[in-house]
Amino acid sequence: MENIKITDLYDLNETIAKDIFEGITYPWEALPLIKDFIIKLGNTLHGDEYEKRGEDIWIARSAKVAQSANINGPAIIGKDAEIRQCAFIRGSAIVGEGAVVGNSTELKNVILFNKVQVPHYNYVGDSILGFRAHMGAGSITSNVKSDKTLVVIKNGEEHIETGIKKVGAMLGDNVEVGCNTVLNPGTVIGRSSNVYPCSCVRGVIPEKSIYKNQDDIVKKI
């Protein structure tokens, strides 16, 4: 399936997790690797730049973390990132440089590239968000199908079996997701696409598109 490979979606120079993508083709293949990768990478981070807090939690000294935030390991919080009030990082999370994790936002088993913003009441689980991706207030990733079967990536008549029960959304670089949107399991959104507020998105959305609804997806001019 074309246009949903790692190289189609992401600038790997914009994440500390670049090496996790070596040897794989599709971004969801990295999801089972995140936990062990964080521990391995964290133990190599320089103490002048990162402080180890608790078990397997590394936080950049330049990051801003609210006292009310709850961070469980393994986790890496990048340089100049901002973790705001009452954010809940459940574990297996990489928060990129300059990223914002906002009030009451929850993360679990994710990679946020640099400058990602999930600033207000978001749930992001088993997902990878590319450079400068932004999720509007209240938008969430749904990462488990209602029938609990393995997630399949669907692009029209093309289907790819992931072999994984929990897969949220793969957002390419510079994707904008409108407020109160639900990204269903296995959603892939190509680079520089926009999703209208209050949408229910599933399947593959091409790069440089505007998603209005499932039957109205237009190319940007």
Long-range contacts (C-beta under 8 A, 24 or more apart in sequence): 1-153, 1-155, 1-158, 1-160, 1-204, 3-190, 3-204, 3-206, 3-207, 4-153, 4-155, 4-170, 4-188, 4-190, 4-204, 8-172, 8-190, 8-191, 8-207, 9-130, 9-170, 9-171, 9-172, 9-173, 9-188, 9-190, 9-191, 10-113, 10-128, 10-130, 10-131, 10-172, 10-173, 11-113, 11-130, 11-131, 11-173, 14-96, 14-113, 14-114, 14-115, 14-130, 14-131, 14-173, 15-94, 15-96, 15-111, 15-113, 15-114, 15-131, 16-41, 16-76, 16-78, 16-94, 16-96, 16-97, 17-41, 17-94, 17-111, 20-111, 26-153, 26-160, 27-128, 27-170, 27-188, 28-128, 28-151, 28-153, 28-162, 28-164, 28-167, 28-170, 28-186, 30-111, 30-128, 31-109, 31-126, 31-128, 31-164, 31-166, 31-167, 32-164, 34-92, 34-93, 34-94, 34-109, 34-110, 34-111, 35-74, 35-91, 35-92, 35-109, 38-73, 38-74, 38-75, 38-76, 38-92, 38-93, 38-94, 39-74, 41-76, 42-74, 42-76, 45-76, 49-79, 50-76, 60-97, 69-101, 78-114, 84-119, 96-131, 109-166, 110-168, 113-173, 124-168, 125-166, 125-168, 126-164, 126-166, 126-167, 126-168, 127-168, 127-169, 127-170, 127-171, 127-183, 128-170, 128-171, 129-169, 129-171, 129-175, 130-171, 130-172, 130-173, 130-174, 130-175, 130-191, 131-173, 131-174, 132-173, 132-174, 133-171, 133-172, 133-173, 133-174, 133-175, 133-176, 133-177, 134-175, 134-176, 134-177, 135-171, 135-177, 135-181, 136-176, 136-177, 136-178, 136-179, 136-180, 136-181, 136-197, 137-179, 137-180, 138-179, 138-180, 138-181, 139-177, 139-178, 139-179, 139-180, 139-181, 139-182, 139-183, 140-181, 140-182, 140-183, 141-168, 141-169, 141-183, 141-187, 142-168, 142-182, 142-183, 142-184, 142-185, 143-167, 143-168, 143-185, 144-185, 145-185, 151-185, 151-186, 152-186, 153-186, 153-188, 153-203, 153-204, 154-186, 154-202, 154-203, 154-204, 155-188, 155-203, 155-204, 156-203, 156-204, 162-186, 172-207, 192-220, 193-220, 194-220
